[in-house]
Amino acid sequence: MRKILFSFVLILLLPLASLRAQEFGIQASVMDYMTVTLMDSVTLSLLDEDSTLLYTFHSEKYGKWNFHDIKVRPGKYILRFSRKGYRDEYLNRTFRYVKYRKTYEDLGYIYMKRQYKETVLDQVVVRPTQIKMYFRGDTLVYNADAFNLPEGSMLDQLVQMLPGTCIDEQGQIFVNGKKVSSLMLNGNDFFRGNPRIALDNLPSYTVKDIKVYERQSDRELALGIQKGGQEYPLVMDVNLKKQYRIGWIGNVEGGVGTDGHYVGRGFLMRFSDQSRVALYADANDVNEDYTYRSDGQWNENSRDDGLMKTVKGGVDILVNDKYKKFTVEGNAQGTMLDVDREEQLSSTEFLAGGNVYKRQSSASNDKDASLNTAFNVSWTPRTGIYVKVSPFLNYRYFKDASGLLSADFSRTI
């Protein structure tokens, strides 16, 4: 009886010993997510369903596999791959041992991402990307808000940032190599023939967009004449933002040097949808019409043969009715230039009978004053009828006074 009982217990223990001997193999390779290279110093932790740590393994530093010949008992596990400087990666796996059929599982490649340091910012302003330019039919439109400009920038700096646009030293504007014949403000001419007034005095922050297109004459527009195949003058139309379409704009600039030279200018404009009145003045004795170039740098002297004093001023007026059937527009500009030149010359002629020493002194003064006015009064009572009167006045005064003194000496004095 004892032998039978012992044999029965032995038979029960044999399957249990066999079960405990069953182990499941795991293989895996861990790689960097960005560089796709094998990583070392990785730790594999096996946790049960309650996240209790059961096993811990460390990867091999070299070799085809980071983890191989790892033996665990079959069952459900949570696999956690860890490495310093990287985010933990988790996998849920159930390992089932099938004798002679499945004794290990290859997990393949495990990709780990770096753990970047987080920085908390006090305030972040997110601005969407804006389209800088686009075509609306035959009109090229520049979105002013899409260009980043320093605070206090004027219209000239905005225009120079427009793709394909440049301004020469005289203030003339070119778009894709073609000269802009007229700079307009809200669809109306502004200081016709002298765009520098608007370029140097209109703040860039007031501009909504800038349109470039070929414009028919006022007569053709009033008579309803359709555009033909011919080429029309190119214009640049500056459109102000809604909040700046009615109001005042003004700026003043001035300076005096230690040597007594001075510069100063001012601009004031009152405008609305039906009217505009602008005044400007400029005075300096640094040989320049304006105090700075269109790129924001100070001008170099445009004259190197004397001292020029400049005084300029002007007014621009626009008045029209709500439907623009009646329009009065025009401007007046006055300029006074006073140029002084002095020259001293010394020379020596080397002769056999004795040297001759020449001395020469010259001085001149030019005074140039001009007044130019141009006004347009137009009336379009109905389509097909267009009446326009264009009075103008041009006046110029010029005076030149000069003197020359020359002498020859037989010896230096």
C-alpha positions as CSV (number, residue, x, y, z in Angstrom):
1,M,0.0,0.0,0.0
2,R,2.8,2.4,0.9
3,K,4.5,1.7,-2.5
4,I,1.3,2.5,-4.4
5,L,0.8,5.8,-2.5
6,F,4.4,6.8,-3.1
7,S,4.1,6.1,-6.8
8,F,0.9,8.1,-7.0
9,V,2.5,11.2,-5.4
10,L,5.5,10.9,-7.7
11,I,3.3,10.8,-10.7
12,L,1.5,14.1,-9.6
13,L,4.8,15.9,-8.9
14,L,6.4,15.1,-12.3
15,P,4.1,17.4,-14.4
16,L,4.5,20.2,-11.8
17,A,8.3,20.0,-12.1
18,S,8.0,19.9,-15.9
19,L,5.7,23.1,-15.7
20,R,8.2,24.9,-13.6
21,A,11.0,24.1,-16.0
22,Q,9.1,25.6,-18.9
23,E,10.6,29.0,-19.9
24,F,9.8,31.4,-22.7
25,G,12.5,33.3,-24.6
26,I,12.4,36.9,-25.6
27,Q,14.4,38.8,-28.3
28,A,14.3,42.5,-29.1
29,S,16.3,45.4,-30.5
30,V,15.9,49.0,-29.3
31,M,16.7,51.9,-31.7
32,D,16.7,55.7,-31.5
33,Y,13.5,57.0,-33.2
34,M,15.3,59.9,-35.0
35,T,18.7,58.4,-35.9
36,V,17.5,54.8,-36.4
37,T,20.6,53.4,-34.7
38,L,20.9,50.6,-32.1
39,M,21.0,51.8,-28.5
40,D,22.8,50.3,-25.5
41,S,22.3,50.8,-21.8
42,V,18.5,50.0,-22.1
43,T,16.7,48.4,-19.3
44,L,13.7,46.0,-19.9
45,S,11.3,45.6,-17.0
46,L,8.5,43.0,-16.9
47,L,5.5,43.9,-14.9
48,D,2.3,42.0,-14.2
49,E,-1.2,43.3,-14.9
50,D,-1.1,45.3,-11.7
51,S,2.2,47.0,-12.7
52,T,4.1,45.0,-10.1
53,L,7.8,44.6,-11.1
54,L,8.7,41.0,-11.7
55,Y,11.9,40.8,-13.8
56,T,14.5,43.3,-14.8
57,F,17.0,42.8,-17.7
58,H,19.8,45.0,-19.1
59,S,20.6,45.1,-22.8
60,E,23.9,44.0,-24.3
61,K,26.2,46.8,-25.3
62,Y,27.2,45.1,-28.6
63,G,25.7,42.4,-30.7
64,K,23.0,41.9,-33.3
65,W,20.3,41.9,-30.6
66,N,20.0,44.1,-27.6
67,F,18.0,41.5,-25.7
68,H,18.3,37.8,-26.5
69,D,18.1,34.5,-24.6
70,I,15.9,36.1,-21.9
71,K,13.9,33.4,-20.2
72,V,10.6,34.1,-18.5
73,R,7.7,32.1,-17.5
74,P,4.7,32.1,-19.9
75,G,1.9,34.6,-18.9
76,K,0.6,38.1,-19.4
77,Y,3.2,40.9,-19.0
78,I,3.7,44.7,-19.4
79,L,7.1,45.3,-21.0
80,R,8.8,48.6,-20.2
81,F,11.9,49.8,-22.0
82,S,13.8,52.5,-20.2
83,R,16.9,54.6,-20.8
84,K,18.2,57.9,-19.4
85,G,17.2,60.8,-21.6
86,Y,14.5,58.9,-23.4
87,R,10.7,58.4,-22.8
88,D,9.7,55.0,-21.5
89,E,8.1,52.7,-24.1
90,Y,5.5,50.1,-23.1
91,L,4.2,46.9,-24.7
92,N,1.5,44.5,-23.6
93,R,2.3,40.9,-24.4
94,T,1.0,37.4,-23.6
95,F,3.7,34.6,-23.8
96,R,2.4,31.1,-24.4
97,Y,4.8,28.1,-24.3
98,V,4.1,25.4,-26.9
99,K,6.6,22.6,-26.7
100,Y,8.4,22.0,-29.9
101,R,6.4,24.7,-31.7
102,K,6.8,28.1,-29.9
103,T,9.4,28.6,-27.2
104,Y,10.4,32.3,-27.8
105,E,9.1,35.5,-29.4
106,D,11.0,38.1,-31.4
107,L,9.6,41.6,-30.6
108,G,11.5,43.1,-33.5
109,Y,12.6,46.8,-33.3
110,I,11.5,49.0,-30.4
111,Y,11.8,52.7,-31.2
112,M,12.5,55.1,-28.3
113,K,12.1,58.9,-28.5
114,R,14.2,61.4,-26.7
115,Q,12.9,63.2,-23.6
116,Y,13.5,66.9,-24.3
117,K,13.7,69.5,-21.6
118,E,10.5,71.6,-21.3
119,T,10.7,75.4,-20.9
120,V,7.7,77.3,-19.7
121,L,7.3,80.7,-21.4
122,D,5.5,83.6,-19.7
123,Q,3.7,84.6,-22.9
124,V,3.7,83.3,-26.4
125,V,2.1,85.2,-29.3
126,V,1.2,83.0,-32.3
127,R,0.8,84.8,-35.6
128,P,-0.4,82.8,-38.7
129,T,1.6,83.0,-41.9
130,Q,0.1,85.6,-44.2
131,I,0.2,85.8,-48.0
132,K,2.5,88.7,-49.0
133,M,1.2,89.2,-52.5
134,Y,-1.5,87.9,-54.9
135,F,-3.2,88.8,-58.1
136,R,-6.8,90.0,-58.3
137,G,-7.5,90.0,-62.0
138,D,-4.9,92.4,-63.6
139,T,-4.1,93.9,-60.2
140,L,-1.1,93.0,-58.1
141,V,-2.0,93.3,-54.4
142,Y,0.5,93.5,-51.6
143,N,-0.7,92.7,-48.0
144,A,1.0,95.3,-45.8
145,D,0.5,93.4,-42.6
146,A,2.6,90.5,-44.0
147,F,5.8,92.5,-43.9
148,N,7.7,93.0,-40.6
149,L,8.9,96.6,-40.2
150,P,10.6,98.4,-37.3
151,E,8.4,100.6,-35.2
152,G,8.1,104.1,-36.7
153,S,8.8,103.0,-40.3
154,M,7.3,105.1,-43.1
155,L,5.8,104.1,-46.4
156,D,9.1,104.2,-48.2
157,Q,10.5,101.4,-46.1
158,L,7.4,99.3,-46.7
159,V,7.5,99.9,-50.5
160,Q,11.2,98.9,-50.6
161,M,10.3,95.5,-49.0
162,L,7.7,94.7,-51.6
163,P,9.0,91.9,-53.9
164,G,10.0,93.3,-57.3
165,T,9.8,96.9,-56.1
166,C,12.6,99.5,-55.7
167,I,12.9,103.3,-55.2
168,D,15.7,105.3,-56.8
169,E,17.5,108.4,-55.3
170,Q,14.9,110.7,-56.8
171,G,12.1,108.9,-55.1
172,Q,10.7,107.3,-58.4
173,I,9.2,103.9,-57.9
174,F,9.7,100.9,-60.1
175,V,7.8,97.6,-60.1
176,N,9.4,94.7,-62.0
177,G,11.5,97.3,-63.9
178,K,8.6,99.4,-64.9
179,K,8.2,103.0,-63.7
180,V,5.2,103.9,-61.6
181,S,3.7,107.0,-63.1
182,S,1.5,108.0,-60.1
183,L,1.4,107.2,-56.4
184,M,-2.3,107.2,-55.3
185,L,-3.9,107.3,-51.9
186,N,-7.2,105.5,-51.5
187,G,-7.8,105.6,-55.3
188,N,-6.9,109.3,-55.7
189,D,-3.7,111.0,-56.9
190,F,-1.4,112.3,-54.1
191,F,1.1,115.1,-54.9
192,R,1.1,114.2,-58.5
193,G,4.6,113.9,-59.9
194,N,6.2,114.0,-56.4
195,P,5.7,110.6,-54.7
196,R,8.4,111.4,-52.1
197,I,5.9,113.4,-50.1
198,A,3.8,110.3,-49.4
199,L,6.8,108.0,-49.1
200,D,8.5,110.0,-46.4
201,N,5.5,111.0,-44.4
202,L,2.9,108.2,-44.3
203,P,3.4,105.8,-41.4
204,S,3.5,102.2,-42.6
205,Y,1.2,100.9,-39.8
206,T,-1.7,102.9,-41.4
207,V,-1.5,100.9,-44.7
208,K,-3.9,98.0,-45.3
209,D,-2.7,97.0,-48.8
210,I,-0.9,98.4,-51.8
211,K,-2.3,97.7,-55.3
212,V,-0.3,98.0,-58.6
213,Y,-2.2,98.1,-61.9
214,E,-2.5,99.9,-65.2
215,R,-4.9,102.7,-64.9
216,Q,-7.1,104.3,-67.5
217,S,-7.4,108.1,-67.6
218,D,-10.2,109.8,-65.6
219,R,-11.8,110.7,-68.9
220,E,-11.9,107.1,-70.2
221,L,-13.3,105.9,-66.8
222,A,-16.0,108.6,-66.8
223,L,-17.0,107.8,-70.3
224,G,-17.1,104.1,-69.7
225,I,-14.5,103.2,-72.3
226,Q,-13.4,99.6,-72.0
227,K,-9.8,98.8,-71.7
228,G,-8.2,97.9,-75.1
229,G,-5.0,96.0,-75.9
230,Q,-2.8,99.0,-75.4
231,E,-0.5,99.6,-72.4
232,Y,-1.7,102.1,-69.8
233,P,0.3,104.0,-67.2
234,L,1.3,102.0,-64.1
235,V,0.0,103.3,-60.8
236,M,0.6,102.3,-57.2
237,D,-2.5,102.7,-55.0
238,V,-2.0,102.9,-51.2
239,N,-5.1,101.9,-49.3
240,L,-5.3,102.9,-45.7
241,K,-6.9,100.7,-43.0
242,K,-10.5,101.5,-42.0
243,Q,-9.6,103.1,-38.7
244,Y,-7.2,105.5,-40.4
245,R,-9.4,106.5,-43.4
246,I,-10.6,109.5,-41.3
247,G,-8.4,111.5,-39.1
248,W,-5.1,113.4,-38.8
249,I,-1.5,112.3,-39.5
250,G,1.5,114.5,-38.7
251,N,5.2,114.2,-38.0
252,V,8.1,116.6,-37.3
253,E,11.8,116.0,-37.6
254,G,14.7,118.4,-36.9
255,G,18.3,118.7,-35.8
256,V,21.1,121.2,-35.3
257,G,24.8,120.3,-35.5
258,T,27.7,121.6,-33.5
259,D,28.9,123.5,-36.5
260,G,25.6,125.3,-36.9
261,H,24.2,123.2,-39.8
262,Y,20.5,122.3,-39.5
263,V,17.8,120.1,-40.9
264,G,14.0,120.2,-40.3
265,R,10.8,119.2,-41.8
266,G,7.2,118.7,-41.0
267,F,4.0,117.1,-42.4
268,L,0.4,117.4,-41.5
269,M,-2.6,115.8,-43.2
270,R,-6.4,115.8,-42.5
271,F,-8.3,113.2,-44.5
272,S,-11.7,111.5,-44.9
273,D,-13.5,109.5,-47.6
274,Q,-14.5,112.8,-49.4
275,S,-11.7,115.1,-48.7
276,R,-7.9,115.4,-48.1
277,V,-5.7,118.4,-47.2
278,A,-2.0,117.9,-46.7
279,L,0.7,120.4,-45.8
280,Y,4.5,119.9,-45.7
281,A,7.6,122.0,-45.3
282,D,11.3,121.2,-45.4
283,A,14.4,123.3,-44.7
284,N,18.1,122.4,-44.4
285,D,21.6,123.6,-45.3
286,V,23.3,120.2,-45.7
287,N,23.0,120.2,-49.5
288,E,20.0,117.8,-49.6
289,D,16.4,118.0,-50.6
290,Y,15.6,115.5,-47.8
291,T,17.4,114.5,-44.7
292,Y,17.6,110.8,-45.2
293,R,17.6,108.2,-48.0
294,S,14.8,105.9,-48.7
295,D,16.7,103.0,-47.1
296,G,16.7,104.8,-43.8
297,Q,20.3,105.9,-43.8
298,W,21.5,109.6,-43.7
299,N,22.1,111.2,-47.1
300,E,25.5,111.9,-48.3
301,N,25.9,115.4,-49.8
302,S,24.6,115.5,-53.3
303,R,26.7,118.7,-54.0
304,D,30.4,118.9,-53.1
305,D,31.1,122.3,-54.8
306,G,29.4,124.6,-52.3
307,L,26.9,125.1,-49.5
308,M,23.2,124.8,-50.5
309,K,20.3,126.0,-48.4
310,T,16.9,124.6,-49.2
311,V,13.4,125.7,-48.2
312,K,10.5,123.8,-49.6
313,G,6.8,123.7,-48.9
314,G,3.6,122.5,-50.4
315,V,-0.1,121.8,-50.1
316,D,-2.3,119.0,-51.6
317,I,-6.1,119.3,-51.8
318,L,-8.8,116.8,-52.7
319,V,-12.5,117.3,-52.5
320,N,-15.2,115.1,-54.1
321,D,-18.8,114.2,-53.5
322,K,-20.0,110.9,-52.2
323,Y,-20.5,109.4,-55.7
324,K,-17.3,111.1,-57.1
325,K,-19.2,112.8,-59.9
326,F,-17.6,116.1,-58.9
327,T,-13.9,116.3,-58.0
328,V,-11.5,119.1,-57.2
329,E,-7.9,118.1,-56.7
330,G,-4.5,119.7,-57.0
331,N,-1.4,120.8,-55.4
332,A,1.0,123.7,-55.1
333,Q,4.7,123.5,-54.4
334,G,7.2,126.2,-53.7
335,T,11.0,125.8,-53.6
336,M,13.9,128.2,-52.7
337,L,17.5,127.3,-53.2
338,D,20.5,129.4,-52.2
339,V,23.9,128.0,-53.2
340,D,27.2,129.6,-52.2
341,R,30.5,128.5,-53.8
342,E,34.0,129.6,-53.0
343,E,37.3,128.4,-54.6
344,Q,40.9,129.2,-53.8
345,L,43.7,128.1,-56.3
346,S,47.4,128.3,-55.9
347,S,49.9,127.1,-58.6
348,T,53.6,127.6,-59.6
349,E,55.1,127.7,-63.0
350,F,58.8,126.7,-63.1
351,L,60.6,128.9,-65.7
352,A,64.3,129.4,-66.6
353,G,64.2,133.1,-65.8
354,G,62.4,132.6,-62.5
355,N,59.3,131.0,-61.1
356,V,55.8,132.5,-61.5
357,Y,53.4,132.0,-58.6
358,K,49.7,132.2,-59.4
359,R,46.9,132.9,-57.0
360,Q,43.2,132.8,-57.9
361,S,40.1,133.3,-55.9
362,S,36.5,132.9,-57.1
363,A,33.1,133.1,-55.5
364,S,29.5,132.7,-56.8
365,N,26.0,132.7,-55.4
366,D,22.9,131.1,-57.1
367,K,19.4,131.9,-56.0
368,D,16.7,129.7,-57.5
369,A,13.0,130.0,-56.6
370,S,10.0,128.3,-58.2
371,L,6.3,127.9,-57.7
372,N,4.3,125.2,-59.4
373,T,0.6,124.7,-59.1
374,A,-1.7,122.3,-60.9
375,F,-5.4,121.7,-60.3
376,N,-8.1,119.5,-61.9
377,V,-11.8,120.3,-61.6
378,S,-13.8,117.4,-63.1
379,W,-17.6,116.9,-63.4
380,T,-19.4,113.7,-64.6
381,P,-23.2,114.4,-64.5
382,R,-23.9,111.1,-66.1
383,T,-22.2,108.3,-68.0
384,G,-21.0,109.5,-71.4
385,I,-20.5,113.2,-70.3
386,Y,-17.2,114.3,-68.8
387,V,-16.1,117.9,-68.2
388,K,-12.7,118.8,-66.9
389,V,-10.8,122.1,-66.3
390,S,-7.1,122.0,-65.5
391,P,-5.7,125.4,-64.5
392,F,-2.0,125.6,-63.7
393,L,0.7,128.1,-62.9
394,N,4.5,127.7,-63.2
395,Y,6.8,130.4,-62.0
396,R,10.6,130.5,-61.6
397,Y,13.1,133.1,-60.6
398,F,16.9,132.5,-61.0
399,K,19.8,134.8,-60.2
400,D,23.5,134.1,-60.6
401,A,26.3,136.3,-59.3
402,S,29.9,135.4,-59.5
403,G,33.4,137.1,-59.2
404,L,36.9,136.1,-60.0
405,L,40.2,137.5,-58.8
406,S,43.6,136.4,-60.2
407,A,47.2,137.5,-59.8
408,D,50.7,136.4,-60.8
409,F,53.7,137.0,-58.5
410,S,57.5,136.6,-59.0
411,R,57.9,135.4,-55.5
412,T,55.8,133.8,-52.9
413,I,53.8,135.9,-50.5
